[in-house]
């Protein structure tokens, strides 16, 4: 389970970076929704990973 969460966090970081670059280039507000959702999913996965460690 821990390995899956690490991959989810990595995927969220990559998605955040790609969506951030695309938003920076185009200024399309639809990309902000993707940016926020990947950030929230990454934070929730990190919190879950930390909580499972204890």
Secondary structure, DSSP 8 states (H G I E B T S, - for coil): -HHHHHHHHHHHHHHHHHHHHHHHHH--THHHHHHHHHHHHHHHHHHHHHHHH-
